[in-house]
């Protein structure tokens, strides 16, 4: 196809990332450098993403080099023009992405948001636990009722019915 689809086969980075054991450092299991593969026409080339495995298996793309529609290749060391071959452009630089907070969001405010989210997640979990215990309690009460309720016991007492009924159902 001409653009990435959810039905595409997953990339090798997605497959390997899925096979890796989970880590507790919040980093994705697979990272792709220096860029997504983009055709010189500007369309994103399929086969680089999670595809059939889902977007949660997409690798983390670190866009560390600018897109240049006039050439192919990872910058800054390798550029390739589809007619002229290998080229070098001293103006292109490989740069790590700027990982910074948006303007107006301090580290303290971000930490407060994180604490609030943790509190809300904890409350949600407690509510889910109470709901599941409540559902279990209702099921347990119904089971006990079946065992102890005189009308239920009478309904299952085949010996207390008359002989004609017992013969009809097999004595």
N, C-alpha and C positions, 0 to 999 in steps of 0.2 A: 504494500500500500504506500500511499504518498505521505501519510502522517501517522504518528503513533496511535494505536488502538488498544483497547482493553483486551482484545482477542489475540494480540501479538504474543509470540513466544517471549518469555522473560529473558532479560540480559543475564550474562554470566555473573555480573556483580549482584544481581537480585537473587540468583540461585545460591551463590556462595553466602551472601548475607543471610538467607533463610536457613542455611545449614549451620551457621555459627551459633554457639551458645549465647544466650542473652547476657548482656553486661549491665552493670549498675552505674555506668558513668554518663548516661544520656547521649552517648555518641551513636550514630547509626552504624550498623554492622558493615556497610560498604560505602566507600567514597570514590568518586570519579573526578580525576584532575586531567587537564586544566579546564575543560569545558564540555558542554553537551556537543554532540556532533550535529552540525548545522550545514545544510547544503548551501552552496553559494547563492541560491535563489532566496535563502532565508528560511526555508522550511526545516523543521526539526526531523532528523532522520530516525525512523522507527528502529526498534530493537535495543534501545538503551534503557528501557524502563522495566517495571515489574510485570507489565502485560497481564497474562492470565493469572499471575500470582496476586494481582491487586496493587493499588498505588502505595499501600503501606510497605511494600517490598521494593519501591523505587530506591535506587542508590541516592546518596546525597551528592549532588553536583556542585562542585566548587568552581564557580565561574572566575577563573584566575587569569584569563586572557580575553581581550576584546574580540568580538566577531569581526572578521574582515571578509566581505563578500568577494574580494578580488583574488583570494588565495585559499588554499586548504592547509590544514596541518596545525599542530599545537605550537603556540607561540611560547617563548621568543626564539627558540633554537631551530624550529623546523617550519618552514613555510613552503608551500608547493602550489605553483600556478599551473592550471590544467594544460596550458600550452607551452610556457617557457620552462617549466620544471622547478627545481629548487631555487629559492630566493631568500634573501636575508634583508630585514628591515630594522634598522637600529632604533626606530621610533616606537616599536612595539615592545612592551615589557610584560613579563609575567609578574602579577601582583597578587598577593594573598588578599582574600576578601576582608573588608573592614567590618569586624564584628563589634558593633556598638549599639547602645540603646537608642531608641528614637528620642528626638529632642523633647524635653519636658518630662521624661521618665527617668528618675534617678534610681541608683542601685537600691536605696532604702525603700522606695516605693515598689520596686519590683519584688524585693524581699517580702514586703507587707502583703503584696498580692499572692505570692507563693504560700505564705502562712495562711492567708484566708482560704485559698483553694484547698490546702491540706485540711483545714478545719471543716470545710464544706464536704469534702470527700469522706472524712471520718463520720460526720453526721449522717450522710447518705448511707454509708455502710451499716451504721447502727440501726437506721430505719429499716434497711433491707433485712438485717438479722432479726429484728423484732417482727417484721411481717412474716418471715419464714417460720419463726417459732409460733406465731399466732395461727398460721395455717396448719402447722403440725399439731397444735393443741386441739383445733377443731376436729382433725382426723382422729386423734387419740380419743377424744370425747365420744365421737361417733362409734368407734370400735368398742369402747367400754360399754356404751349404751346397748350395743348389739348383744354383748355378753351378759348384761345384768338386767335389762328391761324385761319385766314379766310377760308383757304382750309378745315380745320377740321370742322369748323362750317357749311360750305356749304355741306360737306359730310353727316352731320346729319340733314340737313334741308329738311324734307320730303315734305314740302309745295311748294317748288320751282320746283319739278319735274312735268312732264306732267301728264295729267289725266290717260292715258293708263298705265303708270308705277305705279301710285297710285292704280289703280284698280287691277293690277296684284298682288300687295303686300298687298292689303286690305286697302281700303279708309275709 
